Amino acid sequence: MRTDGTHSKIGYIIFIFGIFLLVSGTGRLTGSLEYNSFISNKSIAIIFVAIGLSVIFISFFVKPQKDK
């Protein structure tokens, strides 16, 4: 994790959540993850990948508040 102050704690949480969505969607698409009822078909896996990338992108805009 970076310690230069570019993310707040909630930004890290959002980033990790996006990584989880991206990995689970990609794993289902490539076949490395077994079938489960949560990601039932490949179109839902593509949606997971898209949401994961979007959440990762959004997490870079959550900055820590600066003291005035």
C-alpha positions as a LaTeX table, in Angstrom:
\begin{tabular}{lrrr}
\hline
Residue & $x$ (\AA) & $y$ (\AA) & $z$ (\AA) \\
\hline
Met1 & 0.00 & 0.00 & 0.00 \\
Arg2 & 1.12 & 3.49 & $-0.69$ \\
Thr3 & 1.82 & 5.74 & 2.25 \\
Asp4 & 2.16 & 9.03 & 0.38 \\
Gly5 & $-1.39$ & 10.12 & 1.23 \\
Thr6 & $-3.01$ & 9.63 & $-2.17$ \\
His7 & $-5.85$ & 7.46 & $-0.79$ \\
Ser8 & $-7.92$ & 7.76 & 2.32 \\
Lys9 & $-8.92$ & 4.66 & 4.29 \\
Ile10 & $-12.25$ & 4.50 & 2.46 \\
Gly11 & $-10.34$ & 4.87 & $-0.81$ \\
Tyr12 & $-8.29$ & 1.77 & 0.04 \\
Ile13 & $-11.45$ & $-0.15$ & 0.91 \\
Ile14 & $-13.08$ & 0.85 & $-2.38$ \\
Phe15 & $-9.90$ & $-0.08$ & $-4.27$ \\
Ile16 & $-9.72$ & $-3.54$ & $-2.65$ \\
Phe17 & $-13.42$ & $-4.10$ & $-3.40$ \\
Gly18 & $-12.78$ & $-3.22$ & $-7.06$ \\
Ile19 & $-9.85$ & $-5.63$ & $-7.20$ \\
Phe20 & $-12.06$ & $-8.36$ & $-5.74$ \\
Leu21 & $-14.76$ & $-7.78$ & $-8.37$ \\
Leu22 & $-12.20$ & $-7.67$ & $-11.16$ \\
Val23 & $-10.45$ & $-10.87$ & $-10.07$ \\
Ser24 & $-13.66$ & $-12.82$ & $-9.49$ \\
Gly25 & $-15.08$ & $-11.76$ & $-12.87$ \\
Thr26 & $-11.83$ & $-12.48$ & $-14.70$ \\
Gly27 & $-11.44$ & $-15.83$ & $-12.94$ \\
Arg28 & $-14.92$ & $-16.88$ & $-14.01$ \\
Leu29 & $-14.29$ & $-15.76$ & $-17.60$ \\
Thr30 & $-11.01$ & $-17.65$ & $-17.91$ \\
Gly31 & $-12.40$ & $-20.75$ & $-16.21$ \\
Ser32 & $-9.93$ & $-20.74$ & $-13.34$ \\
Leu33 & $-12.79$ & $-20.37$ & $-10.85$ \\
Glu34 & $-15.36$ & $-23.12$ & $-10.57$ \\
Tyr35 & $-19.05$ & $-22.51$ & $-11.21$ \\
Asn36 & $-20.96$ & $-20.84$ & $-8.43$ \\
Ser37 & $-24.46$ & $-19.44$ & $-8.25$ \\
Phe38 & $-23.24$ & $-15.90$ & $-7.57$ \\
Ile39 & $-21.58$ & $-15.58$ & $-10.99$ \\
Ser40 & $-23.73$ & $-17.97$ & $-12.95$ \\
Asn41 & $-22.74$ & $-17.17$ & $-16.54$ \\
Lys42 & $-20.15$ & $-15.31$ & $-18.56$ \\
Ser43 & $-22.27$ & $-12.21$ & $-19.16$ \\
Ile44 & $-22.48$ & $-11.62$ & $-15.42$ \\
Ala45 & $-18.72$ & $-12.16$ & $-15.22$ \\
Ile46 & $-18.24$ & $-9.43$ & $-17.84$ \\
Ile47 & $-20.44$ & $-7.12$ & $-15.75$ \\
Phe48 & $-18.25$ & $-7.91$ & $-12.71$ \\
Val49 & $-15.12$ & $-7.02$ & $-14.66$ \\
Ala50 & $-16.65$ & $-3.73$ & $-15.86$ \\
Ile51 & $-17.86$ & $-2.78$ & $-12.38$ \\
Gly52 & $-14.48$ & $-3.75$ & $-10.91$ \\
Leu53 & $-12.60$ & $-1.51$ & $-13.34$ \\
Ser54 & $-15.03$ & 1.34 & $-12.70$ \\
Val55 & $-14.71$ & 1.02 & $-8.92$ \\
Ile56 & $-10.91$ & 0.95 & $-9.15$ \\
Phe57 & $-11.00$ & 4.10 & $-11.29$ \\
Ile58 & $-13.38$ & 5.85 & $-8.88$ \\
Ser59 & $-11.21$ & 4.95 & $-5.88$ \\
Phe60 & $-8.46$ & 7.25 & $-7.19$ \\
Phe61 & $-10.76$ & 10.25 & $-6.70$ \\
Val62 & $-11.32$ & 9.57 & $-2.99$ \\
Lys63 & $-8.60$ & 11.67 & $-1.40$ \\
Pro64 & $-7.87$ & 12.25 & 2.26 \\
Gln65 & $-8.98$ & 15.59 & 3.65 \\
Lys66 & $-6.20$ & 18.07 & 4.19 \\
Asp67 & $-5.96$ & 20.07 & 7.40 \\
Lys68 & $-6.43$ & 23.78 & 6.87 \\
\hline
\end{tabular}
